[in-house]
Amino acid sequence: MFSKQASPRSSGDSDVFTPEPDLARLAVIVPHTRLATIPHCGHFAHIEHPDRVQQLLDELWCR
């Protein structure tokens, strides 16, 4: 999940710590949020798929 007004967050489709329904609920609460799920990734997306996380951050800041 990425938000210009909140700390950027990401989640993988194999994340056992933050399930997708929790992120969806959080996206409703935090304004200007974009939920992004990274395939074949666990909880530490920034370590497991740093290039994809950077791409998502670049897209966020260019909006």
PyMOL CGO cylinders between C-alpha atoms (Angstrom):
from pymol import cmd
from pymol.cgo import CYLINDER

trace = [
    CYLINDER, 0.00, 0.00, 0.00, 1.33, 3.42, -0.93, 0.3, 1, 1, 1, 1, 1, 1,
    CYLINDER, 1.33, 3.42, -0.93, 0.14, 6.83, 0.18, 0.3, 1, 1, 1, 1, 1, 1,
    CYLINDER, 0.14, 6.83, 0.18, 1.62, 10.27, -0.40, 0.3, 1, 1, 1, 1, 1, 1,
    CYLINDER, 1.62, 10.27, -0.40, 0.46, 11.26, 3.07, 0.3, 1, 1, 1, 1, 1, 1,
    CYLINDER, 0.46, 11.26, 3.07, 1.52, 8.11, 4.92, 0.3, 1, 1, 1, 1, 1, 1,
    CYLINDER, 1.52, 8.11, 4.92, 4.56, 5.89, 5.08, 0.3, 1, 1, 1, 1, 1, 1,
    CYLINDER, 4.56, 5.89, 5.08, 4.81, 3.83, 1.89, 0.3, 1, 1, 1, 1, 1, 1,
    CYLINDER, 4.81, 3.83, 1.89, 3.95, 0.18, 2.43, 0.3, 1, 1, 1, 1, 1, 1,
    CYLINDER, 3.95, 0.18, 2.43, 3.97, -2.85, 0.21, 0.3, 1, 1, 1, 1, 1, 1,
    CYLINDER, 3.97, -2.85, 0.21, 2.77, -6.38, 0.57, 0.3, 1, 1, 1, 1, 1, 1,
    CYLINDER, 2.77, -6.38, 0.57, 3.44, -9.64, -1.17, 0.3, 1, 1, 1, 1, 1, 1,
    CYLINDER, 3.44, -9.64, -1.17, 0.86, -12.22, -2.10, 0.3, 1, 1, 1, 1, 1, 1,
    CYLINDER, 0.86, -12.22, -2.10, 2.59, -14.65, 0.31, 0.3, 1, 1, 1, 1, 1, 1,
    CYLINDER, 2.59, -14.65, 0.31, 2.70, -12.23, 3.26, 0.3, 1, 1, 1, 1, 1, 1,
    CYLINDER, 2.70, -12.23, 3.26, 1.74, -14.18, 6.39, 0.3, 1, 1, 1, 1, 1, 1,
    CYLINDER, 1.74, -14.18, 6.39, 2.00, -11.15, 8.72, 0.3, 1, 1, 1, 1, 1, 1,
    CYLINDER, 2.00, -11.15, 8.72, -0.34, -8.74, 6.92, 0.3, 1, 1, 1, 1, 1, 1,
    CYLINDER, -0.34, -8.74, 6.92, -3.17, -10.52, 5.12, 0.3, 1, 1, 1, 1, 1, 1,
    CYLINDER, -3.17, -10.52, 5.12, -4.83, -8.86, 2.11, 0.3, 1, 1, 1, 1, 1, 1,
    CYLINDER, -4.83, -8.86, 2.11, -8.16, -8.19, 3.93, 0.3, 1, 1, 1, 1, 1, 1,
    CYLINDER, -8.16, -8.19, 3.93, -6.29, -6.17, 6.59, 0.3, 1, 1, 1, 1, 1, 1,
    CYLINDER, -6.29, -6.17, 6.59, -4.59, -4.07, 3.90, 0.3, 1, 1, 1, 1, 1, 1,
    CYLINDER, -4.59, -4.07, 3.90, -7.90, -3.48, 2.14, 0.3, 1, 1, 1, 1, 1, 1,
    CYLINDER, -7.90, -3.48, 2.14, -9.43, -2.20, 5.38, 0.3, 1, 1, 1, 1, 1, 1,
    CYLINDER, -9.43, -2.20, 5.38, -6.41, 0.02, 6.00, 0.3, 1, 1, 1, 1, 1, 1,
    CYLINDER, -6.41, 0.02, 6.00, -6.67, 1.43, 2.47, 0.3, 1, 1, 1, 1, 1, 1,
    CYLINDER, -6.67, 1.43, 2.47, -10.19, 2.63, 3.30, 0.3, 1, 1, 1, 1, 1, 1,
    CYLINDER, -10.19, 2.63, 3.30, -8.97, 4.43, 6.42, 0.3, 1, 1, 1, 1, 1, 1,
    CYLINDER, -8.97, 4.43, 6.42, -5.80, 6.08, 5.04, 0.3, 1, 1, 1, 1, 1, 1,
    CYLINDER, -5.80, 6.08, 5.04, -6.55, 8.79, 2.45, 0.3, 1, 1, 1, 1, 1, 1,
    CYLINDER, -6.55, 8.79, 2.45, -4.89, 8.79, -0.99, 0.3, 1, 1, 1, 1, 1, 1,
    CYLINDER, -4.89, 8.79, -0.99, -3.80, 5.18, -0.66, 0.3, 1, 1, 1, 1, 1, 1,
    CYLINDER, -3.80, 5.18, -0.66, -2.85, 2.80, -3.42, 0.3, 1, 1, 1, 1, 1, 1,
    CYLINDER, -2.85, 2.80, -3.42, -2.83, -0.88, -2.57, 0.3, 1, 1, 1, 1, 1, 1,
    CYLINDER, -2.83, -0.88, -2.57, -0.16, -2.86, -4.43, 0.3, 1, 1, 1, 1, 1, 1,
    CYLINDER, -0.16, -2.86, -4.43, 0.33, -6.60, -4.05, 0.3, 1, 1, 1, 1, 1, 1,
    CYLINDER, 0.33, -6.60, -4.05, 3.57, -8.05, -5.38, 0.3, 1, 1, 1, 1, 1, 1,
    CYLINDER, 3.57, -8.05, -5.38, 3.40, -11.62, -6.74, 0.3, 1, 1, 1, 1, 1, 1,
    CYLINDER, 3.40, -11.62, -6.74, 5.73, -14.31, -5.34, 0.3, 1, 1, 1, 1, 1, 1,
    CYLINDER, 5.73, -14.31, -5.34, 6.63, -12.10, -2.39, 0.3, 1, 1, 1, 1, 1, 1,
    CYLINDER, 6.63, -12.10, -2.39, 6.32, -12.28, 1.37, 0.3, 1, 1, 1, 1, 1, 1,
    CYLINDER, 6.32, -12.28, 1.37, 6.22, -9.56, 4.04, 0.3, 1, 1, 1, 1, 1, 1,
    CYLINDER, 6.22, -9.56, 4.04, 9.56, -7.90, 3.20, 0.3, 1, 1, 1, 1, 1, 1,
    CYLINDER, 9.56, -7.90, 3.20, 8.85, -6.70, -0.34, 0.3, 1, 1, 1, 1, 1, 1,
    CYLINDER, 8.85, -6.70, -0.34, 11.56, -4.03, -0.20, 0.3, 1, 1, 1, 1, 1, 1,
    CYLINDER, 11.56, -4.03, -0.20, 14.15, -6.78, 0.35, 0.3, 1, 1, 1, 1, 1, 1,
    CYLINDER, 14.15, -6.78, 0.35, 12.63, -9.56, -1.76, 0.3, 1, 1, 1, 1, 1, 1,
    CYLINDER, 12.63, -9.56, -1.76, 11.74, -7.40, -4.80, 0.3, 1, 1, 1, 1, 1, 1,
    CYLINDER, 11.74, -7.40, -4.80, 13.50, -4.04, -4.43, 0.3, 1, 1, 1, 1, 1, 1,
    CYLINDER, 13.50, -4.04, -4.43, 13.23, -3.13, -8.13, 0.3, 1, 1, 1, 1, 1, 1,
    CYLINDER, 13.23, -3.13, -8.13, 9.44, -3.61, -8.15, 0.3, 1, 1, 1, 1, 1, 1,
    CYLINDER, 9.44, -3.61, -8.15, 9.04, -1.60, -4.92, 0.3, 1, 1, 1, 1, 1, 1,
    CYLINDER, 9.04, -1.60, -4.92, 11.16, 1.20, -6.41, 0.3, 1, 1, 1, 1, 1, 1,
    CYLINDER, 11.16, 1.20, -6.41, 9.01, 1.17, -9.55, 0.3, 1, 1, 1, 1, 1, 1,
    CYLINDER, 9.01, 1.17, -9.55, 5.85, 1.50, -7.45, 0.3, 1, 1, 1, 1, 1, 1,
    CYLINDER, 5.85, 1.50, -7.45, 7.38, 4.36, -5.46, 0.3, 1, 1, 1, 1, 1, 1,
    CYLINDER, 7.38, 4.36, -5.46, 8.45, 6.13, -8.65, 0.3, 1, 1, 1, 1, 1, 1,
    CYLINDER, 8.45, 6.13, -8.65, 4.90, 5.81, -10.01, 0.3, 1, 1, 1, 1, 1, 1,
    CYLINDER, 4.90, 5.81, -10.01, 3.50, 7.18, -6.76, 0.3, 1, 1, 1, 1, 1, 1,
    CYLINDER, 3.50, 7.18, -6.76, 5.69, 10.27, -6.67, 0.3, 1, 1, 1, 1, 1, 1,
    CYLINDER, 5.69, 10.27, -6.67, 5.13, 11.02, -10.36, 0.3, 1, 1, 1, 1, 1, 1,
    CYLINDER, 5.13, 11.02, -10.36, 1.34, 11.29, -9.91, 0.3, 1, 1, 1, 1, 1, 1,
]
cmd.load_cgo(trace, "trace")
